[in-house]
Amino acid sequence: MIPTPISAPLNSGALNATHIEILRRRSAACGREIGVGMRPKDERGQVGILSYVTVIVLAILGGTFLERGLTVQRHSEIQQLHAETFYLAEGALENAIGQFAQALANFQWDPQTNGAYPVTTNFSASSAFPTGAIVTSNVTPLAAQVIQTDADGNQTYVRNYEVVTTSTHPRNAAITATLHQVISRQLTYTFQHAVFYDGDLEWLPGPDMTLSGKVHSNSDIYLGANGLLTINNNYLRSAGNIYNRRKDNNSVPPGTVQIKKNGLNQYAAMAGLDSADATWAVDSQTRWLGTVRSSVHGVSQSAVPVVGSIQPGGFYDSNADVRVVNDVIIQGGLTIVEGVDVPVGTLTSTTSMRNNREGRFVKMLEIDLKKLSGYAPGDPPGSPSFPNHLPSNGLLYATRNDSLTGTQQRGVRLINGSEIRRNGGLTIVSNLPLYIKGNYNTTSKKPCAVIADAVNLLSNNWNDANSTSSVSSRPANATTFNLAFIAGINTTTSGHYNGGLENYPRLHESWTGQTLTIRGSFVSLWNSQIATGQWAYGNPQYTAPVRNWQYDSMFEDGTTMPPFTPWAVEIVKGAWWKD
């Protein structure tokens, strides 16, 4: 008899009645039967049948295990693809947040815009993604901007956004991942303090001096005076320590530092009470009622504004509507010609001024702001002979890069800036030391600022011809500057004082008995790279003025800031979820 073929599946995962019946029929065909009644003398046949059954059972189980193994392997591969897609989305989400913050800091995205900010993240090729990967994100505002004011009056502009990032696996378009992140964007404008130093603040004036407005240092503060220094505000903060002595030699100047008591029209002197005193934490609060606070009172470093590169080709150069390089004016990519577009003499090159602090003659690029705004000599107010070529976006960048001879040093000088003829104000930036001659922004005051390697102020009475003579031959007269400063300083070392806040704007004349008035804000974020000459003991190249320096309240509410005012950008993460 021919055995009946097996037609039932052998990979069902278990032996069933059909399998047994087939085996019984095959056994009968061979003259033997599986089950009860098998005769002992058929042992060899029994062994053969058992072997045959074992092979079949193993085949059934092997098929089952193989199928299960392939399923587990496939499941593991899919899990790996999902994990890779998630990691792509996670990385792109972080990149989108960083790119958004950078765009805000660099004025590439208006913080009031209600549309979505798109970000594309391109991953480079790798072993996991041989052709790389591309992930898209959108940062969308959730509500209008609100202003948060802390107990000290510092304002932060806050707006919430949702970041949505969707990634698709480069090798399997069916596998995607979408992540959501709510963020709080916080902007803090730079010019909210009369004085903001990222490093140590030293303030040691000779003649009497009074300053109003908030004072903050992200490091230590050193206070002293030869006469009377009056700090006329309710906010003196240090993220480090506050000392009533000099930094360069630890001596205590003979004058008096008096600080306003919080909420009262009363002052109390330091008289040696500072962070070195064991009772400072308590006694400072008792004496000034909260005006004076340092790190022991919980003061932390404030966010530092993001200031773009001031170098040629950097942020300000690239974004300026008007660029002045050597003896050429370029506006909107077009060259402005003197005598055709602006009056003759709008730009002047001179090497006649000696900067005695630097010990060098200055190869000066001089910009006449009145002529740049279209006014030729003799033009009556309101009737300029030429069009106004002040920058349409309020940003002017100036530099020179021509060759130097001997001990020259490059510089840029602004003249005839008593009236800034542009609604919205003006910000002037240079990578070089900047000199400002004469009253600045005193008529129809606008929000104005300068950003430079260093700032030098020259009175209305300045004359280059006297720069090589003694200090007494360089008499100043009363002059006023209404603008905010971001400029470099020098570092104090042992025996070498950097000049302190009182010499943040560098002076070059005999100011004795003359008033230097400044309304603005003093921000120090870096050391000068070009104007590195030290302020000198015993042989200063000026005599001190009567310093009438105050914070310009125009900047207080953040609505009338100079163009391109830097701000600190902070991102605070909130809720997060995955689709």
Buried (B, 14 or more C-beta within 10 A) or exposed (E): EEEEEEEEEBEEEEBEEEBEEBBBEBBBEEEBBBEEEBEEEBEEBBEBBEEBBEEBBEEBBEBBEEEEEEEEEEEEEEEEBBEBBBBBBBBBBBBBBEBBBEBBBBBEBEBEEEEBBEBEBEBEEEEEBEEEBBBBBBBEBEEEEEEEEEEEEBBBBBBBBBBBBBBBBBBBEEBBBEBBBBBBBBBBBBBBBBBBBBBBBBBBBBBBBBBBBBBBBBBBBBBBBBBBBBBBBBBBBBBBBBBBBBBBEEEEBEBBBBBBBBEEEEBBBBEEBBBEEEEBEEEBBEBBBBBBBBBBBEBEEBBBBBBBBBEBEBBBBEBBBBBBBEEEBBBEEEEBEBEEBBBEEBBBEBBEBBBBBBEBBBBBBBBBBBBBBBBBEEBEEEEBEBEEBBBEBBBBBBBBEEEBEEEBBBBBBBBBBBBBBBEBBBBBBBBBBBBBBBBBBBEEBBBBBBBBBBBBBBBEBBBBEBBEEEBEEBBBEBBBBBBBBBBBBBEBEEEBBBBBBBBBBBBBBBBBEBBBBBBBBBBBBBBBBBBBBBBEEEEBBBBBBBBBBBBBEBBBEBEBBBBBBBBBBBBEEEEEEEE
